[in-house]
Amino acid sequence: MNWISPVTLTDKYVTLVPLSLDHLDDLIEAVKDGELWNLWYTKVPHPDNMETEIKRRLHLQEMSTMVPFVVIANNKVVGMTTYDHIEKNAKRVEIGYTWYSKSIQKSSVNTESKLLLLTHAFENLKAISITFWTSSYNHTSRKAIERLGAKLDGVLRNHRVFKNGLIGDTYTYSIIDSEWPVVKFNLNYKLDIYNK
């Protein structure tokens, strides 16, 4: 039996639904907002490769190493996210492979999405650690992870090869179960202020 199974997670403004090929057209539209695939330091699918990316994520789900979601805000598909690097015996999981349409970045969508994922992982699945990885050059992602309340665990030197062939470092962060109550309180506090 899988530790993490596909599930729909819903809050006031954001819903995370299990990824399927039915989301293809909406995800193509979402990724065109900002042409995020042009960012050299991250992996965001090109519209022409979206079907391949969906199938890749669904294959990893079949292998029990990923649970992918589509992010919906205001009844519109705005991106993707996942539970990844699932370690059932250690009760550890990564939240990653996340991207959002440019027009909703720096809104409350990321905070609410991560709150849904973190709540489910810590409170329903009884995870003891949630990790986040990002490129040393992805300053936007690093700031967003830090705003969640995750702590920097370290820098993995020469850890990734970018699509242009350059080699770079990975910043790895985590939130552990003993930190979850204050992290949850702070995320809800931020959402209350944002949504007033």
N, C-alpha and C positions, 0 to 999 in steps of 0.2 A: 504494500500500500504506500502511495506517495505521501510524503510529509506535507507538501504544498500542492494543492490542486487548483485548477482554474476556478475563479470566483468573481462575482461582481461586487465591487465596493463603491458605496455611494455616500456623498455628503451633500451639503447645501448647493454648491455650484459645480462640483466635479463628480463624474462617474468614471470608474475604471471598469472596463468590460473585457472579458477574454478575447484575445486577438483571433480573427478568422479571415479567410480570403474574401469574405463579404465586405470587409473594410477597405479593400484595395483602392477603389476610386476616391473615397474620402481621404485616405492617407496620402494619395498622390496630390490631391488639392492642398492638404495641410502642409506638406513638405515644400511645396512651391512658394509658400508664404515665407520669404526671406532667403530662398535658395541656399539652405543650410548645408547642403552637400558640398558647397564650395569652401567651407572651412577646412583648412588643411590639417588641423590638429585634432579632429574628431571624426567619428564614423557615423554619418547620417546618410541614409540611402538616397540615391538619385531617383527621380520619378520613374525612369526607365527600369530601375532595378528593384522597385518596391515589391513586386510580386515575389521575386527571388528572396528578398529579405524576410517577407512574411513566411514563406515556406521554410526558410532557415530557422526562424524562431519557433515555428510549430514543430519542426523536426527535433529541436533541442527539448521542447516540451515533452515529446514522445519519449525522449531519452531520460526524462526526469531531472534535467539539469537547468531548466529555465521554465518560468511561467510568465508568458508575455501578455501585456494589456494594451488596449487602445484607450487613450485619454479623451474624454468628452467633456467639454465645458460649454454652457449655454446651448445645449443640444447640437453641438458641432464637434466633429473629430478634430483635435488640435495636436495630436502627437502620439507617442508610444513610450512605454516604460516596461520594466521587467523585474521579477525576482530572478536572480541569476546566481551561478556558482553555489547551488543549493547543497548544503552539507547536513543531511538529516541527522546523523549520529552526533555531530557536534552542535546541532541546533543553531547553525550560522547560515546566513544568506546575504547576498549582495543585492542592493537595489541599483540598477544601472541600465545601460543602453537606452537612455532617456533622451528624447528630443521633443521640442515643442515648436509650433509655428511661431515665427518671429513676432507677430502682432500680439501674442499673449505672454511673451516673455516679460519678466519683471512685473507680472500681475500676481494675484494670489493663487493661480493655478498650480504652480510647482509646490508651494507650501501645502495646499490642500491635498494634492496627489500624494505627496510624501507622508503626510499625516495619516491618510488612509492606509498606505502600505505599511508604515511603521506600527500603527495600531493593530492591524491584522496580524502582523508578524509577532509582535511582543505579547499581545493579549489573547489571541486565539491559538497561535501556533507555539507559543511559549519559547520563542527564540531567545538566545542569550546574547547574541551579537549580530548587528546589521552593519555591513560594510558598504563603502562607496569608493570607487576608483575613478580617477580622471587624469588627463594629461597635464603635465606641468605648465603647458602653454594655454590651457583652457581656463583662463582666469575667471570667466563668468561662471563656469561650473564650480570651480573651487570656492568662490564666494557664496554661491547658492548652497553648497554642501555645508559650509561653515555656518551660514545663517540658520540652518536646521538645528544646529547644536552638536553636530558631529565633531569629533576631535581627530586631529592629525596623528595617525599612527606612525607614519614614516614616508620616506621617498624611496621608491624602487628605481635605482639608477640604470639607465640604458635598458629599460623594461619593455619598450614598445617600438615597433617600426611603423612609421607613418606611411600613408599611401604614396607619398612622394619619395620614399626611400630613406628619409632622415630618421635618426634614432633619437628617442627622447625618454624622459623620466615619467613615472607614474606617481601621483600623490594618492596615498591610501588613507581613508578615514573610517571611523566607526562610531556607533552608539551602542553601549552595552545596556543590559536589562536594568541594572541598578540606576542608570542615568535616565531611564525612560520617563518616570513620573515628572521630573522637572522639564525635560525636553517636550513632552506632551503639553504640559501647562503653558510653556512659552510659545509653542506653535499655535495653540488655541488663542492665546493672548494676541499674537500678531494678526491672526485671522479676524478676530473681533474688532481690532483697530482698523484693519484694511476695509472691512465690510460695513463699517458704520456709515 
